[in-house]
Amino acid sequence: MGTNVFGWSADQEQSFKVLDAYVTHGGNFLDTADNYSQWKEGNTGGESETIIGNWMKARGNRDKIVLATKVAKLSTRRGLSPDNIKAALNDSLSRLQTDYIDIYYSHEDDLVVPTIDTLVTYTELIKEGKIRYIAASQHKADRFEQALLISKRNNLASYIALQDHYNLMVRDPFESEQAQVVIKHNLSALPFYGLAKGFLTGKYRGVNTVNSVRSTSASEYLDQVGLSTLTVLDEIAKEHKAAVAAIALAWLRSNNAISTPIASARTVEQLDEIIQIVNLSKEQVDRLNIASKR
């Protein structure tokens, strides 16, 4: 489950309710970052991590959670230099009130710092027990594969997954470039914006106003392709008696390069929609592929 709404559109009390419901449903994977949610006026970053840390402490369930966070995009901790990674990790560990991170992401590529320096640092931190695995986010296919080869040649820690922008509305460059690398190296892909900033929940159709901080960004998909995609999602949702959001996420899971999509929930009601697991037929996947093709 994505947690970028924690400390942004969901305060701590709301976030706790969503987290409690998530684990009740059997969920255990939380995806956050040190810059969540710096973009909100008055925030400085780390708000999501702080809420998650407070929740895990209150529930005493750290050992039951697979916890992922990220480094490189917080304005005060930019980049993937060794010193910055170490400082940012210590900050995240403090906010999360834990002594280790299960998956630590390079939140974006760093074209200035030599990749080998970044990977050497991660290798040291794994040996120290502060992180268990590393992954990459927002890396172009060639740079991601280059990092994998550097790890192999130098016997260094290697990225186990790629997280990037991918959904029915934004299919490239994942389908055209990144998926091949993920499959070739037998890695996982965990796309973010799986619901296209909320558009694929079906709530944003131009005729109604939704009380959401994402309504403006979601409206960018209100074109003919977007509306055609929503029509097919509506049809398949009725066929499965499931939420539209669940069908959009099921389409992502139908891609053999995808391990699991990342989706966020501000309320328990939203969580109930995205937590549903639906298996689509090939015919249903094909219908969605055709409707969303640009």
PyMOL commands that set and color helices and strands:
alter all, ss='L'
color gray80, all
select helices_A, chain A and resi 12-24+47-59+62-64+82-96+115-127+141-154+174-184+196-201+215-221+224-240+244-253+268-274+282-292
alter helices_A, ss='H'
color red, helices_A
select strands_A, chain A and resi 29-31+66-71+101-106+131-137+159-163+188-189
alter strands_A, ss='S'
color yellow, strands_A
deselect
rebuild
show_as cartoon
